[in-house]
Amino acid sequence: MTRHTHRIAIAPSGFKESLSAARVAEAIATGVRRVIPDADLDLIPLVDGGEGTAEALALAGGGRLVPCTATGPVGIPVASHFALLGGGTTPGPLTAVVEMAAVAGLALVPPDRRHPGATTTYGVGELIRAALDAGARRILVGCGDSGTSDGGAGALQALGARLTDRHGREIRPGGGALHELEHIDPSGLDPRLADAELLVACNPYNVLCGKRGVARVFGPQKGATPAEVELLSAGLERLAAVLTRDLAPAFTPASGAPALDLRTAPGTGASGGLGAGLASVGARLLPRYDVLLDGLDLDARLARADFVITAEGALDHQTVRGKIPAEVARRAQAAGVPVLVLAGTIGPGAQDVRAVGVDAYSAILPAPMTLVEAIGRSGEFLADASERAMRIMALGTRLTRLDPLAA
């Protein structure tokens, strides 16, 4: 009688400021093999538009990373990159992947300067221009892990727009100055934008303004006080109004589709409002997994598995709002495959993930420790947590076999 080989799909996200999705998958695989050495493991590292997106898509699509220097979120030049896909004998236009986190991510903001009222997306605009210089005419901007809340104002400035106050002076960088915005002059925008296809891979749950506006939801995580959150919210409301009046009319969709409501349309709040800023110059805002998972055959790979393990740095109330474990669980549930989530931390609302198909979840930290130590040893902790989970499952299987009433 042939013994069944366990088929396990490992489909995690990366751990911010710690491990890439590929390294997370490898650490989980290490723990699984300690218990089931002959397991048939399918490693499917996933990205959500944040850290590691450009590298992951370059590897998956036979592309390459292009290093460059651009303006970081606090105004200091940083070493960054974008990816180029296609070209040469590959049909279709040369595609670039601009990962906003690589130039304006929270990891690039020093802890003592985490003030979203002052950080800028200027470098994102510089990367888009660099991609255009490289010949790309299809540019995919990955949104996630941002350290900004300027509504994409900095990116627009880098692309050539002038954002001025009532005295005609260019406004200061950062979302804290948006309430002073009076006018946007689009005449200096890079003319190549008109001939380029600009796509933004974003979380459709994130909107620019309103009760669930991006400043209120994510501002505190980026270092904003309650008073600063209200200032940022007011500034983004002002930006939406001026963008709609001065800029969006020049980029009416060629399809004749109605223009987006920059305040509340899905994805406008992506990366501190970068989605809205880029939409105002003709970008299409697309649900990130529709774009980023294309070509992975994820549904079929999950359906072939007996069991799925996914992971993320923090499991909490935001997980069900478009995070990778929720997306993986939703797809696995449709195929009837059970799902385990491993997380760096478990926060309020984590139990909500059961509603989207998660069967069990567990934190990986074995004891209280500093954040620095947890980040430095996250690979070790992931492997150990995976081993513990497999041993518990093996015990449960043995107990089921001993139960005469078990099916």
N, C-alpha and C positions, 0 to 999 in steps of 0.2 A: 504494500500500500504506500503510495507516494505521500510524503509529509508535506503539508501546505506551508509555503514560505510566506511569512508575514509581509504584506505590502503596505508600506507606510509613506505617505506623502508629507514632506516637511516644507511648509510654505509660510515662512515668517517675514515680517518687516525687519528693518534694521533697528538697533537701539541707538537713539540719538546721542551724539557726542561720545559714542563708545564703540559699537560694532556695526559693520555693514550688514545688509541682509544676507549676503553670501556667507559671512563669518558666523552669523547667528545660526544659519542652517547647518553649517559644518559642526558647530559646537553641540547642537541638538543631536545630530547624527552620531557624534562621539559617545554621548550618553546612552543612546538607544543601543548601539552595538555592544556596549558593556553587558547588556542583558540578553540581546538577541543578535549574536554575531553574524548570522546568515540572513538577517532581514533584507528584504528588497526595498531599498530606500530611494525615493524620488525627491531630490532636493530642488525646490522651486523658490529661490529667493525673490521676494517681491518688493517693488518700490511704489511709493504713493505720490511721487512728484517732488519729495524732499531730498534729504541728503542721500547721495549715491545714485540718483536717477540717471544722470548723464553717463556715468561709467557703466551702469547696468545695461542701458539701452545700447551703448557702443559695443559692449561685449556680445549682447544678444543679436545685434544686427550687423556684425562685422564692420563696425565703424572704428573711429579713433577719437581720442581726447585731444583737444587743442589747448595747450596751456596759454594763459594770458594774464596780464595784470589789470585790475579794474578797481574802482573806488568801492571800498567796503562800507558796511552799514554805519560806521561812525566817522566816515569821511577820510579814512586812511587807506592808501592803496594796499590791496591784498592779492596774493597769488590765487588765481582762479582758473576756470576752464569752461569750455563747452564741448559738445560732441558733434562730430560730423558723420552722417550716415549716408550711404549711397554715393552717387557720383561714378565717374569712370564708366564701366560697362553696365552699371545698374540702371534700369529704366527709371524715368521720373526725375523730378528736380532734386538737387542736392538738399538734404534735410539737416538742420542743426537742432540740437537739443540744448537749451539754455536752462540750467538748474538754478533757480533763484537762490536756493540755500547756499550755493557755492560762492556767492558774492554778497548776499544780504541775509544770511541765515543767523539764527540766534546764537549758534556756536561761535560766530565771528564777533559777537558783541561781548567785550570784557564784562565780568559780573558787576563791576562798579560803574558801568556805563549803560546798563540795561534800562534805558529810558526811551520808550517808543515814540515819544514826542519829538525826539531829536534824530533818530536813525532814518536812513534814507535808502531808497531803491535805485539810486543813481547808477550804481554798477550794473544793474540788470539791463538798463538801456544801453550801457557801454558794451555789454556782451552781445546784445542783439545787433548792434552796429558792427561789432567784430565778426559776427556770423554772416552778416550781409557782405562785409569786405571779403570774406572767404568764399563767396559765391553762392551761399545758401539762399534759396528763394522759398523755402518752406521751413518755418521756425516753430518748434514746439517748446513752449515755456512750461517747465514743471514747477508747480507751486506747492510749498510745504516747508515746515521748519523755519519759518521766517522770523526775523528779529525786528521787523518794521511795522509801521502802521501809518504810512503816508499816502495810501490810496493810489500808489504808483506814480505820484507826482514827480519823484526823483527820476524814475525811468523816463517819463515824458520829457523832462528837462534834458536828459542825456541824449534823447532822440531829436532834440532841436526845438521843442516847444518852449515858449516863454510864459511863465506863471508869475503874474505881477499883482501887487497890492494897489490900493486906490491912488497911490502916488506914482504908480508906474515902475516901482522898484521890484526886482526879482525877490520872491519870498524866500525865507530861510529854509534850509533842509528840514525834513521831518514833519510828522503829522501835527505837531504842536503849533505850526504856523499856518495851517490850512484855513483857519477861521479868518485870516487876513486876506485870503485870495479874492481878487476882484475880477481878473480877466485872464484868459489864456489866448495867446497868439500862436496859431498853428503854422504860420507862414514859413518858419524855419525847420519844420519837421523833415527828416530825411526822406527825400522823394522816392527812395527805393521801397518804402513801406507800401506804396500804392500798388506795386507789382508783386509783393511778397504775400504768401499765405501765412498768417500768424495764428497759431493755435495755442490755447492755454489749457493745460490739463489740471483741473482743479476739483476741489470738494464741493459739490453742488449745494451742500447744506450751508455753506458760508455765504452770507449776504453782507452788503456794505453797511446798511443803516437799519434803524428800527430797534425793537426790543432785543432781537437776536443779532444785532449788528456786530461786526467783527471787533470793534473797539471794546464793547462790553464783554464779549465772550472771551477774547484772547488778550486784551490789553493787560489785565492783571498778571498773566503768565509772563508777559514781556517786561514787567517791572513798573507798570503804571499804577499810581495811587487812585483811589476813587474819584478825586477831583480831576486828575489827569484823564481818566477814562471819559468823563463828561466833556472835557475840552476836546479830546480826540473825536468823540462822537459828533460834536457840533462841527468840527472841522471837516469830517468826512461828508456830513450833510451838505456843507457849503461846497465842497469839491464836486459832489454829484450834480449839484445845480449848475455850477459853472461849466463843467464838462458837457452837460447836456445842452447848454445854451451855445457855447463857443466852439466846441470841438467835435462832438458826435455828429452834427449835421453834415460835416465834411466827409464822413465815412459811412454813409448810408449803405446798408448791405445791398450788394449787386443783385441778390436774389429777389429783392423787393420785400423781404420779410420785415416786420416791424422792428424798429430799433429797440434795444434792451432798455428796461427801466434800470438805470445804473444804481439805484438805491436798493432794490430788492430782488433783482433777477438772480437765479441760482449761479453761484460761483463768483459774483461780483466782490464778495468779501475775501476771496482767496488771497493768502499771503499779505494780510494787512491792507486789503483793498487793491492790491496789484491787478487783480482780475478786472475791476472796474476801469482802472487807468488804461489798461491795454485794450479793453473792449471799446473804449472811446476812439481808438485809432484803427478800428476794424478787426480786432482779434475776435476769434470765435472761442467762447468758453465751453469746454467739453467736460463731461464727467470723467474724472481722471482714469478710472479703471477701464472705461471704454477705449481709451487711448493706450495706456501703459501696459495693459495685459494682452494687447493685440499680438498674436503670433505665438503666445505661450501654450495655447491649447489647454488652458487651465481646467476648464470644466471636465474634459475627458480624463485628464491626469488625476483629478480628485476622485472621479467616479471609479477609476481602476483600483483605488486604494482600499484597504480594509479599515484604515484609521488615518486621521489627519492631525498633525501637530502644527500649530501656528504660534506666533509670539509677537509681542511688542513691549516697548519699555515701560509703559504705564497703562493699566487696564482700569477704566473708570467710566463715568457717564458719557464721555465723549467718544468712546470706542464705537458705540452703535451708530454714531453720526459719520459714517464713511471711513472708518479706520480699517486697515488691512485685515485684522482678525475677524471683524464683522463681515467683510466681503467674502473672505474664505469660508466662514461658517455658513453664510447664506447659500453659497454655491454647493458646498458639501452636503448641506441638509437636503437640497433638492435631489441629490443622488443617494440619500439615505446613508451617508458615511459619518460616523461619529467624529467629534472634534475636541481636542484639548488645546487650551491656550496657556502658554507660559509667559509670565510678565515680570518685569523688574519690580514693579510695585502694584498693589491692589488698592484702588481708591473708591470713594463713594460712587455708587451707581454701577459698579462692576457687575452686579447680579443681573443687570438688564441684558447682558449678552446672551443669556439663555434664550431670550425671545427670538434671537436671530440664528439659532442653531448651535450654540456652544454647549457641549455636554458637561465639560468640567474646565476649571481654570485653577492655576496655582502660581504663587509668587516664587521666585527663584532664590531670594536672599535667605541664607540659613540663620542669620542672627542680625541684630541691629548693628549698623556700621555707618561710617561717614560716606557721603556721596562720592568722594574721590576714590575711596577704597572699592565701593560697589562698582563704579565705572571701570576701574582698573582690573577687576577680577570677574567681570560679567561673563566672559567666555567660560571660565571655570565653573561659575555658578549655574550657567545654562546646561552644561554637560551633566553636572551632578543632579540638577533638578529633573532632567530628562531620564536619567538612570532611576531616580526614585519613582517617577511616574510609571516607568516600565515595570519595575518590581511590584508596585502596588497592583498594576493591571494583571501581572502574572499570578499574584496571589488570588485576586478575584476570580480568575479563570479556574484555578485549582479548586477554590471553594464551590464554584458552580458545578464542577464535575462531581464533587462529593455529595451534592444535594440531590436526593432521589426525586424531589419534586421539580427540579429544574427542567426546563424544556430542552 
